Amino acid sequence: MTDLEDALTRIDRLEATVADQDRTIEEMNAAIVDQWKRIEALTRRITLLADQLVEVESRSSLRGAPEPPPPHW
């Protein structure tokens, strides 16, 4: 092989490597976007549940009363 053929072979390998890395980066980006959407949805749900819990506690007539011990005590 000549130096030019060696250089062309190396360039072809580098181009293939870059193409593979680009594909991998796009796949990872899509996974991160999906995970971020799930995190946002879970955060909204936790906020909603926390608000509901506060509302239920504020309506409770036993608010501030000590919790009775479990039956095995």
C-alpha positions as CSV (number, residue, x, y, z in Angstrom):
1,M,0.0,0.0,0.0
2,T,1.2,3.5,-0.7
3,D,1.1,6.4,1.7
4,L,-1.9,7.8,-0.1
5,E,-3.8,4.5,0.1
6,D,-3.0,4.3,3.8
7,A,-4.2,7.9,4.4
8,L,-7.4,7.2,2.5
9,T,-8.0,4.0,4.6
10,R,-7.4,5.9,7.8
11,I,-9.8,8.7,6.7
12,D,-12.5,6.2,5.8
13,R,-12.1,4.6,9.3
14,L,-12.3,8.0,11.0
15,E,-15.4,8.9,9.0
16,A,-17.0,5.7,10.0
17,T,-16.1,6.3,13.6
18,V,-17.5,9.8,13.6
19,A,-20.7,8.6,12.0
20,D,-21.1,5.9,14.7
21,Q,-20.4,8.5,17.4
22,D,-23.0,10.9,15.9
23,R,-25.6,8.1,15.9
24,T,-24.7,7.2,19.5
25,I,-25.0,10.8,20.6
26,E,-28.4,11.2,19.0
27,E,-29.6,8.1,20.7
28,M,-28.3,9.3,24.1
29,N,-29.9,12.7,23.5
30,A,-33.3,11.1,22.8
31,A,-33.0,9.0,26.0
32,I,-32.2,12.1,28.0
33,V,-35.1,14.0,26.6
34,D,-37.4,11.2,27.4
35,Q,-36.1,10.9,30.9
36,W,-36.4,14.6,31.5
37,K,-40.1,14.5,30.3
38,R,-40.7,11.7,32.8
39,I,-39.0,13.6,35.6
40,E,-41.1,16.7,34.9
41,A,-44.3,14.6,34.9
42,L,-43.4,12.9,38.2
43,T,-42.5,16.2,39.7
44,R,-45.9,17.6,38.8
45,R,-47.6,14.6,40.2
46,I,-45.7,14.8,43.5
47,T,-46.6,18.5,43.8
48,L,-50.3,17.6,43.2
49,L,-50.2,14.8,45.8
50,A,-48.4,17.0,48.3
51,D,-51.1,19.7,47.8
52,Q,-53.8,17.1,48.2
53,L,-52.2,15.9,51.4
54,V,-52.1,19.4,52.9
55,E,-55.7,19.9,52.0
56,V,-56.8,16.6,53.6
57,E,-54.7,17.4,56.7
58,S,-56.2,20.8,57.0
59,R,-59.8,19.4,56.8
60,S,-59.1,16.7,59.4
61,S,-60.9,17.1,62.7
62,L,-58.1,15.2,64.4
63,R,-55.4,17.6,63.3
64,G,-52.8,17.8,65.9
65,A,-54.2,14.9,68.0
66,P,-51.7,12.2,68.8
67,E,-51.9,9.1,66.8
68,P,-53.2,6.1,68.7
69,P,-50.7,3.3,69.3
70,P,-50.9,0.2,67.1
71,P,-53.1,-2.6,68.4
72,H,-50.2,-4.8,69.5
73,W,-49.2,-2.4,72.2
